[in-house]
Structures are given as structure tokens and as C-alpha cells.
Amino acid sequence: MGRALAELTGWPNVDNDTMVAELSGTRTDQLQATHGGDALHVLEAVVVDRILAMDAPLVAGIPGSAIASQALRDHLRAGGHVVWLRARLDTLAARIGDGSSRPFFAGHDVATTLALLYAGCDRCTPRSRTRSSTSTI
């Protein structure tokens, strides 16, 4: 979605996984496997800070773990125009597959993890400035 939106707008696209890899010297799945999820999420919070410090306009994918942190959600709301992309759980599960290549889902049931994330995001997305469904995209 980020690349397509960046191409459409002509704005730079910033990928959080790429930034994590640049900072850590390894991919996110490898970072989680060797140092654990907490270490990955600390680095992802640093990435959110760096993204918000970049000159606008830009399109940036924010780490999925940001939804789990009230402080990061508040930081995102204060830091820029947030467009919260949503899709049906079955659509997301199909896009994610078995989750093995995505640290947040690796080793967990994808559908259950998505349902928990959706329950958590319901308390924060109504205050985001823009929401859009991506189920048909």
C-alpha cells in the first residue's frame, strides 16, 4: 500500500522494516529470533521517532507493534497526519499467510493475533484523522 500511495502522490516511501534493518544490521524476523520481541519493539519505537522527525510530505509504514503502545499511538497522533488503513480480518489473514515471515505473527495463530490487534485498535482509531478500508485493494 505504501509504495502504491507514494507512487500516486510522488512522495517518498519510508518502510519501517528497511529502517529497522539499517539500524540493526539484520532483518526484523532475524532480530526477533536472536534478541526477542521486546528488543524488536524497542527498535521499532526508535523508527517511529525517526519517521516523525522526517520532512513531510511522505508515506511511511508504521510498525504493527505501535498499536500496542499508548505512548506510540499518542506520538503518532501528535506527529503528523495519520491515515489508519483497515481491512477485514479474513483479508489480512490471506495477505499474511502463515505469518512466518512477519515477526509479530511468527509462532502465533494469525487469525487469533489479528483479532486481538483489532480489539486493541478499536480504542484508538476513532481519534485518528483518517481511516480507510483496504479490503478491496
C-alpha positions in Angstrom: 0.0 0.0 0.0 2.8 2.4 0.9 4.6 2.0 -2.4 1.4 2.5 -4.4 0.4 5.6 -2.4 3.9 7.0 -2.7 3.9 6.4 -6.5 0.5 8.0 -6.8 1.4 11.1 -4.8 5.1 11.4 -5.8 6.1 11.5 -2.1 8.9 9.4 -0.8 8.0 6.0 0.7 9.6 5.0 4.0 9.5 1.4 5.0 9.8 0.7 8.7 11.3 -2.8 8.2 14.0 -1.3 6.0 14.8 1.2 8.7 15.0 -1.5 11.4 17.4 -3.5 9.2 19.5 -0.4 8.6 19.7 0.3 12.3 20.3 -3.2 13.5 22.1 -4.7 10.5 19.6 -7.6 10.3 16.0 -8.2 9.1 13.2 -7.9 11.6 12.5 -11.6 11.7 16.1 -12.4 12.4 16.3 -9.6 15.1 13.3 -11.1 16.8 14.7 -14.6 16.6 18.0 -13.7 18.1 17.1 -10.9 20.5 13.4 -11.3 21.2 10.2 -9.4 20.5 10.9 -6.7 23.2 14.2 -5.8 21.5 12.5 -5.5 18.2 9.7 -3.3 19.6 12.2 -1.0 21.2 13.9 -0.5 17.9 10.6 -0.1 16.1 9.8 2.7 18.6 13.1 4.4 17.6 12.0 4.0 13.9 8.7 5.7 14.7 10.6 8.6 16.3 12.8 8.9 13.2 9.9 8.8 10.8 8.1 11.5 12.6 11.2 13.7 12.5 11.4 13.4 8.7 10.3 16.3 6.5 6.7 16.0 5.2 5.1 15.0 3.0 5.9 11.3 2.9 4.3 8.0 3.1 5.5 5.8 5.9 4.6 2.3 7.1 4.5 2.2 10.8 5.4 -0.9 12.7 2.4 -3.1 13.6 3.6 -3.1 17.2 2.8 0.6 17.5 -0.8 -0.3 18.2 0.2 -2.0 21.4 1.7 1.2 22.9 -0.4 4.0 24.1 2.6 6.3 24.1 3.4 5.5 20.4 -0.3 6.0 19.4 -0.2 9.4 21.1 3.1 10.2 19.5 1.7 9.3 16.1 -1.4 11.4 16.6 0.7 14.4 17.6 3.3 13.9 15.0 1.6 14.0 11.7 -1.5 13.2 9.6 -2.2 9.5 10.3 -4.2 7.5 7.8 -5.3 4.3 9.5 -5.7 1.5 6.9 -8.1 -1.2 7.9 -9.2 -4.4 6.2 -11.4 -7.3 7.1 -9.7 -9.9 9.2 -10.0 -12.6 6.5 -8.4 -10.2 4.0 -5.5 -9.5 6.3 -5.1 -13.2 7.2 -4.9 -14.1 3.5 -2.2 -11.4 2.9 -0.2 -12.5 5.9 -0.3 -16.2 5.2 1.2 -18.4 7.9 2.9 -15.4 9.5 6.4 -17.0 9.5 8.0 -14.0 7.7 6.4 -11.4 10.0 7.8 -11.2 13.5 4.6 -10.1 15.1 2.8 -13.2 13.9 5.6 -15.8 13.8 4.8 -18.7 16.0 1.2 -17.5 16.7 -2.1 -18.2 15.2 -2.6 -15.4 12.6 -6.4 -15.1 13.0 -6.3 -15.0 16.8 -3.5 -12.4 16.8 -5.3 -10.3 14.3 -8.5 -10.4 16.4 -6.5 -9.3 19.4 -5.0 -6.4 17.5 -8.3 -5.3 16.1 -9.8 -5.3 19.7 -6.9 -3.1 20.7 -7.1 -0.7 17.8 -10.8 0.0 18.2 -9.9 2.1 21.3 -7.5 4.3 19.3 -8.6 4.6 15.7 -11.7 6.7 16.2 -9.4 9.6 17.1 -7.2 9.2 14.1 -7.8 11.8 11.5 -8.5 9.5 8.6 -9.5 5.8 8.3 -9.7 3.9 5.1 -10.7 0.3 4.2 -8.2 -1.7 2.1 -10.1 -4.9 1.8 -10.8 -4.5 -1.9 -7.4 -3.1 -2.8 
